[in-house]
Amino acid sequence: MSQPTIGRIVHYRMADDDVTQCRHELSHNPPRLLKQFNQPQAGQTYAAIVTSVTEHPDHPDVNLRVLLDGPFDFFAPSRDEGEAPGTWHWPERA
């Protein structure tokens, strides 16, 4: 498949550590706000924007801004392409 580039939309599968970090960061918001949106779950896939790409042409890793439900996002640095939790992949075609 093609190489990732800045600004592309990919899918990111949340890992357990990601969810722990997200919940910690989200805990600083008012509880009434958090009840309006779905909380992140491990293994769940979210849309993400590629914010930077390393210079390894045969195996690039990317930094991602993961778009959570509602007005929230999550920064996922140095992620590899794959299907396992903590990795990104190209969106499936319908």
N, C-alpha and C positions, 0 to 999 in steps of 0.2 A: 504494500500500500504506500501511499505518498508520505513524505516526511512532514512532521508537524511544523507549522509556522505560527508566528505571533498573530493572535486574533482569531485563530480557528476555534471552532466549537468541537469539543470531544465529550465523551462520557467518562465519568470517574466513579469507581466503585469504592465506597467508604470502608475503611478498615476500623477495627475496634479502637485503636489509638486515636484515629481521626475523630470518632464519635465522642470519646472521652474529652479531647481537647475542645471540640465544638460545644459540648454541654457546659464545660467550664466557662468558655467565652460567652455563651448565651445566658449564663446564670446572672450576668451583670445587668440584664434587661428586666423591666417590670414583669412579674408573673402574669399579669392580665394580658400583656402583649404576647408572651410565649404561648399562652393557651390558644391563641388564634391560628397558630401554624403547626404543621407536622414537625416533630422532632426528628433529627437525623438518626438513622439506624445503620448498624454495621451490615455490609453487604448490599445496601441500597445504592442504586445508580443515580447520579445527578449530572446535569449539564455542567460543563466547565469551559472556561476560556483560557487558552494558552497565553501566558503572559511573558514567557521567555523560553528559549530553547538552548541547550548546551551546544558546543561545537564538535560533538562526536557524530560524524555523518553516518557511521554504520550502526550506532546504537544511541540515538539522542535521548536524553531525559528532558523533561519539561517542568516548568513551574506553572501551576494552575490556580485560577480563582474559581472555586467550586460554588455554584449557585444553589443555595439551600432554599427551602420553602419560605416564602414571605420576603422580607427585606434583608435577609441574612446571607452571608457568604463565608467561605472558609478558604484560607490560603494553604495549598498543598505543594510544597517545594520538592524539586528533584524526583519526579515520579516517572516510572518506566511504563512503557506500553505493555498491556497484558489483559487478562481476564480476572485475575485474583483480586481480592480486596487490597486497596492501596495502589491500584494501577489504573491507567486510562486506556480507552480504546476508541476507535472511530465509531460514530453512530451507525446503527444498522440501517439498511435501506428497506423501505416498505415495498 
